[in-house]
Every structure is written in structure tokens, then in C-alpha cells.
């Protein structure tokens, strides 16, 4: 029987990974239970497992601009520790990464082999985590880049929009950033399906298909939540200046799945409908 280790198990994706892996032999460790920057602790945790899924990450994008060393320790050193331990026991490693490894200046979907060019501290640390994991354990590492995650078990854009729908008459949302809203349950299911199919080591893009602006996403959330989507008003990024630059284009290509004999993940609108139907955000108004 395959033995799985999920790190960062207390997060939004880590929680859904446990649901998808229900009934299998799984060790799920939260950040408090396993410090991925501690090489000795990582080695002990990995021992006896066949698959390691690293959902542990420093994800505070703006804070990383002032605390890049801390972000690097978790996102890069942690990935390297897990890759080294996995290589030693011949285990597969799934390293969850991000669209922030790109600069966001493209006009067509980023291919899996597109050059990394991060423009934020967070992006740099995640790109370095990818590089180290692939270098240390090239035959066993699968990088899964994702973006615009939402789900039941953590703070996220969809949940924030529903809260604001109950608090404000109108909400302003940027309409000049393009990406792919992605349900963590779909991503968790895809990671497990990838492992079950023994997909080759390499880089995959784990986002729901299609594309949307944050404004499009917010309107869809309002509508599915039982609110008037016209209460969402478009604005541009200049109204929301933040310490870390956000990619204006975060659409990822999905050719890697087809090369591995798997279909790309479903359209983001269908996934969002399923998330609401599953009760991820409670009952509609």
C-alpha cells in the first residue's frame, strides 16, 4: 500500500488533500507539527513514506517583500530538504508552486517550460524552491504550479467577496489582472490522479481551465451566492497599490497534462458552481 505524507496539512489545500486521500495510508502534518526548514525533522518524517506532497508554504505575498529570508527558508530550503529526504528513500515528491514564478507580462498562456522570471520576493522564493527540488531529485519531483486558489478551509478571495456582499452595497474589484480561479478540491483531486497515473516527473500547471479577471470572478461569486452581480464594480490595479507587484497575466497552459495522458482540469466556472453546491461557502442567500 502506498504511504503518503502531506506537509502543510492544516492549510486550505492540505485539508482538501486529506479528504481526497481518505481511506488511504496518510500521515498529515501541519506546520506546527513539522518545520520543513529543519532537515533532520524532515528526514525523520519522510522515512517510511512513498509519496510526499508539500503543501507547506510561506504565502504572505506582501510580507515576503520585507521578510524574504524567512520566505526563502520555507519555500526553498524546505523544498530542498523534502527533495533530499525523498531522494534518499526513493519517494515521489509533489512540490506545490505558483504562477508568481512568472513576471505576468505574457499575452498567451505560460507553458510549463516557459522561463521563470519572478518580480516579487514571494515569486523568487517559490522559483528557487522549484529549482532546488528538481535539481536534487529530478527523477522523482513533480512541480504543480497553481494560482488564484479558493476553498472551504482558509481565507480566500471568494470567501472575502461573500463577506463583503453582506457588509457593503457595492464592492470595487480590479478588472485588469487575468488568471484562473482554482478550487482547492479540484487541485487536490488532480494531484492524486496524477500520482495514481504515475505521470512523469516534471512541471505541471494545476489550475482550472479558462480565464477570468478578478472582477469576473467576483461577479460569479456574487451570483452563485444569491447576490446581485451588478453590485460588483470594476476598477484597476492603480487603486490597490501593494508592497509586492501582482502579475497582470497569470493564465497557465496545460499541455503537460495531455503529455501525461490526462485531461486538463475543468473550466473555472464549472468548478466554482461545484464548490457552492458542495456547501464550501455555506447556503446561498
C-alpha positions as CSV (number, residue, x, y, z in Angstrom):
1,X,0.0,0.0,0.0
2,X,1.3,3.5,-0.9
3,X,2.1,5.6,2.1
4,X,1.5,9.3,1.7
5,X,3.0,12.3,3.7
6,X,1.2,15.6,3.4
7,X,3.0,18.6,4.8
8,X,1.2,21.9,5.4
9,X,-1.8,19.7,6.2
10,X,-3.6,22.4,8.1
11,X,-4.0,24.8,5.1
12,X,-6.7,25.1,2.6
13,X,-5.1,22.7,0.1
14,X,-3.7,20.4,2.7
15,X,-7.1,19.9,4.2
16,X,-8.7,19.0,0.9
17,X,-5.8,16.7,0.1
18,X,-6.7,14.7,3.2
19,X,-10.3,14.5,2.1
20,X,-9.3,13.2,-1.4
21,X,-6.9,10.7,0.2
22,X,-9.4,9.5,2.7
23,X,-9.2,5.7,3.1
24,X,-5.5,5.6,2.2
25,X,-2.4,5.4,4.4
26,X,-1.8,9.1,5.1
27,X,0.4,11.0,7.5
28,X,-0.8,14.6,7.6
29,X,1.4,17.1,9.4
30,X,0.7,20.8,9.9
31,X,3.3,23.5,10.0
32,X,3.3,23.3,13.8
33,X,3.9,19.5,13.6
34,X,6.7,19.6,11.0
35,X,9.1,22.5,10.4
36,X,10.2,21.9,6.8
37,X,13.2,24.1,7.4
38,X,14.6,21.5,9.9
39,X,16.4,19.0,7.7
40,X,16.7,16.4,10.5
41,X,13.0,16.6,11.3
42,X,12.1,16.4,7.6
43,X,14.2,13.3,7.2
44,X,12.6,11.6,10.1
45,X,9.1,12.5,8.9
46,X,9.7,11.3,5.3
47,X,11.1,7.9,6.4
48,X,8.6,5.1,5.6
49,X,6.6,7.1,3.0
50,X,6.3,6.5,-0.7
51,X,4.8,9.9,-1.7
52,X,5.4,13.3,-0.2
53,X,3.0,16.2,-1.1
54,X,4.4,19.5,0.0
55,X,1.6,22.0,0.6
56,X,3.6,23.9,3.2
57,X,4.5,27.4,2.1
58,X,5.1,31.0,3.1
59,X,2.2,32.6,1.2
60,X,2.1,36.1,2.7
61,X,3.0,37.8,-0.6
62,X,3.3,41.4,0.7
63,X,5.1,40.4,3.9
64,X,7.7,38.5,1.9
65,X,9.0,41.8,0.5
66,X,10.3,42.6,3.9
67,X,10.9,39.1,5.1
68,X,12.4,37.3,2.1
69,X,14.9,35.3,4.2
70,X,12.0,33.8,6.2
71,X,10.0,33.1,3.0
72,X,13.1,31.6,1.4
73,X,13.7,29.3,4.3
74,X,10.2,27.8,4.0
75,X,9.6,27.9,0.2
76,X,13.1,27.0,-1.0
77,X,15.1,25.4,1.9
78,X,12.0,23.5,2.9
79,X,11.5,22.2,-0.6
80,X,15.2,21.2,-0.8
81,X,15.0,19.3,2.5
82,X,12.0,17.4,1.3
83,X,13.5,16.6,-2.1
84,X,16.7,15.4,-0.5
85,X,14.9,13.2,2.0
86,X,12.6,11.9,-0.7
87,X,15.5,11.0,-3.0
88,X,17.2,9.1,-0.1
89,X,14.2,6.8,0.3
90,X,13.2,6.8,-3.4
91,X,9.9,8.5,-2.7
92,X,7.9,10.7,-5.1
93,X,7.7,14.4,-4.3
94,X,5.0,16.8,-5.3
95,X,6.1,20.4,-4.8
96,X,3.2,22.9,-5.0
97,X,4.3,26.1,-6.6
98,X,2.7,29.2,-8.1
99,X,2.1,31.5,-11.1
100,X,4.3,34.1,-9.3
101,X,7.4,32.4,-10.7
102,X,6.5,34.3,-13.9
103,X,6.5,38.1,-14.5
104,X,3.0,38.4,-15.7
105,X,3.9,40.2,-19.0
106,X,2.8,37.4,-21.3
107,X,-0.2,37.6,-23.6
108,X,-0.7,33.9,-24.2
109,X,-0.8,31.1,-21.5
110,X,2.5,30.3,-19.9
111,X,3.8,26.9,-21.0
112,X,5.3,24.6,-18.3
113,X,8.8,25.2,-19.8
114,X,8.5,29.0,-20.0
115,X,11.5,30.7,-18.4
116,X,10.9,31.7,-14.8
117,X,11.2,35.4,-14.2
118,X,9.7,36.3,-10.8
119,X,9.2,40.0,-9.9
120,X,8.3,39.7,-6.2
121,X,10.1,38.2,-3.2
122,X,7.5,35.6,-2.9
123,X,7.9,34.6,-6.5
124,X,11.6,34.4,-6.2
125,X,11.5,32.1,-3.2
126,X,9.0,29.8,-4.9
127,X,11.0,29.7,-8.1
128,X,14.1,28.8,-6.1
129,X,12.1,26.0,-4.4
130,X,11.2,24.6,-7.8
131,X,14.8,24.8,-9.0
132,X,16.3,23.1,-5.9
133,X,13.7,20.3,-5.8
134,X,14.2,19.5,-9.5
135,X,18.0,19.6,-9.1
136,X,18.1,17.4,-6.0
137,X,15.5,14.8,-7.0
138,X,15.0,15.2,-10.8
139,X,13.5,11.7,-11.4
140,X,11.0,11.9,-8.6
141,X,9.9,15.5,-8.4
142,X,6.6,16.8,-9.8
143,X,6.2,20.6,-9.6
144,X,2.5,21.6,-9.7
145,X,2.0,25.3,-10.2
146,X,-1.3,26.8,-9.2
147,X,-3.0,30.2,-8.8
148,X,-6.0,32.1,-7.5
149,X,-6.9,29.3,-5.0
150,X,-10.2,29.3,-3.1
151,X,-11.9,26.7,-1.0
152,X,-13.6,25.9,2.3
153,X,-10.8,25.7,4.7
154,X,-9.0,29.0,4.6
155,X,-9.1,32.7,3.9
156,X,-9.5,33.4,0.1
157,X,-11.0,35.8,-2.4
158,X,-14.3,34.0,-2.8
159,X,-15.0,33.9,0.9
160,X,-14.0,37.6,1.2
161,X,-16.4,38.6,-1.6
162,X,-19.2,36.8,0.2
163,X,-18.4,38.6,3.4
164,X,-18.3,42.0,1.7
165,X,-21.6,41.2,-0.1
166,X,-23.2,41.1,3.4
167,X,-21.4,44.3,4.6
168,X,-21.4,46.7,1.6
169,X,-23.8,48.0,-1.0
170,X,-21.1,47.8,-3.7
171,X,-17.6,46.3,-4.0
172,X,-14.8,47.5,-6.3
173,X,-12.7,44.8,-7.8
174,X,-9.8,45.1,-10.3
175,X,-10.6,44.1,-13.9
176,X,-7.0,44.4,-15.3
177,X,-5.5,41.2,-13.9
178,X,-6.2,38.0,-15.8
179,X,-5.9,34.5,-14.3
180,X,-7.6,31.2,-13.5
181,X,-9.7,30.8,-10.3
182,X,-8.9,27.3,-9.0
183,X,-10.9,25.3,-6.4
184,X,-8.6,23.5,-4.0
185,X,-10.7,20.4,-4.1
186,X,-10.2,20.2,-7.8
187,X,-6.5,20.7,-7.4
188,X,-6.2,18.1,-4.6
189,X,-8.1,15.6,-6.8
190,X,-5.8,16.3,-9.7
191,X,-2.6,15.9,-7.7
192,X,-3.8,12.5,-6.5
193,X,-4.9,11.5,-10.0
194,X,-1.5,12.5,-11.3
195,X,0.2,10.3,-8.8
196,X,-2.2,7.4,-9.4
197,X,-1.5,7.6,-13.2
198,X,2.3,7.6,-12.4
199,X,2.7,10.8,-14.5
200,X,6.3,11.5,-15.4
201,X,8.4,13.8,-13.2
202,X,8.5,17.4,-14.3
203,X,6.3,20.5,-14.2
204,X,2.5,20.7,-14.4
205,X,0.1,23.6,-14.2
206,X,-2.7,22.8,-11.7
207,X,-5.3,25.5,-12.5
208,X,-8.8,25.2,-13.6
209,X,-9.2,26.0,-17.3
210,X,-10.4,29.2,-18.9
211,X,-9.6,32.6,-17.8
212,X,-11.1,35.5,-15.8
213,X,-10.3,38.8,-14.2
214,X,-10.8,39.3,-10.5
215,X,-13.9,41.3,-11.5
216,X,-15.3,38.4,-13.4
217,X,-14.5,36.1,-10.5
218,X,-16.2,38.4,-8.0
219,X,-19.3,38.7,-10.2
220,X,-19.6,34.9,-10.5
221,X,-19.2,34.6,-6.7
222,X,-21.9,37.2,-6.0
223,X,-24.3,35.5,-8.5
224,X,-23.8,32.0,-7.1
225,X,-24.1,33.3,-3.6
226,X,-27.5,34.8,-4.3
227,X,-26.4,38.4,-4.6
228,X,-26.8,40.9,-7.5
229,X,-23.6,40.7,-9.5
230,X,-24.1,44.3,-10.6
231,X,-23.1,45.3,-7.1
232,X,-19.5,44.5,-8.1
233,X,-17.9,47.5,-9.8
234,X,-14.8,47.3,-12.0
235,X,-11.6,49.3,-11.2
236,X,-7.9,49.0,-12.0
237,X,-4.8,47.9,-10.1
238,X,-3.7,51.5,-9.6
239,X,-6.4,51.8,-6.9
240,X,-4.9,49.0,-4.9
241,X,-1.2,49.6,-4.6
242,X,0.6,46.9,-2.5
243,X,4.2,46.2,-1.5
244,X,4.5,43.2,-3.8
245,X,3.7,43.5,-7.5
246,X,1.0,41.3,-8.8
247,X,1.3,39.6,-12.2
248,X,-1.2,41.2,-14.6
249,X,-1.4,38.0,-16.6
250,X,-1.4,34.7,-14.7
251,X,-3.0,32.3,-17.3
252,X,-1.2,29.0,-17.3
253,X,-1.1,26.5,-20.2
254,X,-2.0,22.9,-19.6
255,X,-0.1,20.9,-22.2
256,X,1.7,18.9,-19.5
257,X,-1.5,17.0,-18.6
258,X,-2.1,15.9,-22.1
259,X,1.5,14.7,-22.5
260,X,0.9,12.6,-19.3
261,X,-2.3,11.2,-20.7
262,X,-4.6,13.3,-18.5
263,X,-7.2,15.8,-19.5
264,X,-6.7,19.5,-18.4
265,X,-8.7,20.5,-15.3
266,X,-12.2,21.6,-15.9
267,X,-13.4,25.2,-16.6
268,X,-13.2,27.5,-13.6
269,X,-16.9,28.4,-13.8
270,X,-18.0,24.7,-13.5
271,X,-15.6,24.3,-10.6
272,X,-17.0,27.3,-8.8
273,X,-20.5,26.0,-9.3
274,X,-19.5,22.7,-7.8
275,X,-17.8,24.4,-4.8
276,X,-21.0,26.3,-4.0
277,X,-23.1,23.1,-4.5
278,X,-20.8,21.2,-2.1
279,X,-21.5,23.7,0.7
280,X,-18.0,25.1,0.7
281,X,-19.4,28.5,1.4
282,X,-22.5,27.6,3.3
283,X,-26.0,28.0,2.0
284,X,-26.7,30.7,-0.7
285,X,-28.7,33.8,0.4
